[in-house]
Amino acid sequence: MTSLSDLPLRDNLVGLEPYGAPQEPVPVSLNVNENTHPIPENVVADIVASLAEAVRGVNRYPDREFMELREALAGYLGHELVPEQIWAANGSNEVLQQVLQAFGGPGRTLLSFTPTYSMYPLLASGTDTEWIGVPRPDDFALTAEGVAAALREHQPDIAILCGPNNPTGTPTEREVIRAAYDAFDGILIVDEAYQEFDAERPSSVELLPGRPRLLVSRTMSKAFAFAGVRLGYLAADPAVIDALRLVRLPYHLSALTQAAATAAIRHSGEMLATVADIRAQRERLAAALTGLGYRVHPSGANFLLVGGFADPAAAFEALRARGILVRNLAIPGHLRITAGTEAETSALIEAITALGEPPAAD
Ligand SMILES: *Cc1c(COP(=O)(O)O)cnc(C)c1O
């Protein structure tokens, strides 16, 4: 046995911590923004049938270009997208890593607006790309002018707009994306991991025509209740997809992943039927916490960033002691809470009410 500090690790990885949201078997897990509703039984049966069929062929490598799945994803996204504009990998994290491998790297930069998804700087260091985190305004909402000014100043090779933004929930407005695209010459990624929950705003997929440097990243991990399968995808100009095919590992999407995802998309209506309930629970939770005196930030996602905790670490532990896991992201005074089922939301409201401490002013 040796220790990490004794190994000849790459310089830019020294001192880093791995991504580490706690994984614990508690009754109420509201810490990583999963869809906590189960998949309908008839959909389970159809996925299992597709998997059985796929297993019969696993002596061969899978379709490297996963065309059936790309056709299904193009159909799901609509807007006359064709399979040549679609890419997928094992979670959108891998899709984003491939984008960084193709367009980032040593001497290049990745910019985003913080606080935002904690994986972006980790993906940057993993590909030796310089990370530029530009702080968001106090209400976390990006403006077209602010974003354009930052992109003109830094001229990054890649910029990511996360909308709705994790961990704040803040939606990203259409004019912000347009202004961002026009402000620099690099790759612009809109990370729409939570898009299905933002019924108020259309997908940036609509903005793709005429914008060959725009990449729209999506995932089946959140609204689709498919986090365990690991399937993220992206829509962009076919030339961008050609770039990603240069860096992907051959056969990166297993035959089982392709079969399960293709089957699930056949049932997208049923798979997404829980979205309306999750949105309703989000609003119920927001109203209850606001009533208790907490500060709830506007959210277009399946979670809320909640301020007013005098001691977020203590509140986190008190909730954990009651079997409820939420996320403490070290934003002063704040916790991030996923909207779950009606019963989970009830348990959470009860537990926060029982904390009994008056919310801190912030
Ligand atoms: C959860 C999440 C993802 C999705 O990751 P997967 O690898 O697809 O599970 C991507 N971006 C953001 C902002 C997320 O919150």
The ligand as a Gaussian input file, in Angstrom:
#p B3LYP/6-31G(d) Opt

LIG

0 1
 C      -27.315000      15.778000     -13.030000
 C      -26.661000      16.711000     -13.989000
 C      -26.098000      16.249000     -15.163000
 C      -26.295000      14.828000     -15.551000
 O      -25.365000      13.985000     -15.390000
 P      -25.464000      12.522000     -15.990000
 O      -24.043000      12.207000     -16.211000
 O      -26.243000      12.586000     -17.278000
 O      -26.153000      11.685000     -14.971000
 C      -25.542000      17.145000     -16.057000
 N      -25.532000      18.454000     -15.786000
 C      -26.081000      18.939000     -14.676000
 C      -26.101000      20.387000     -14.443000
 C      -26.655000      18.079000     -13.737000
 O      -27.183000      18.565000     -12.609000

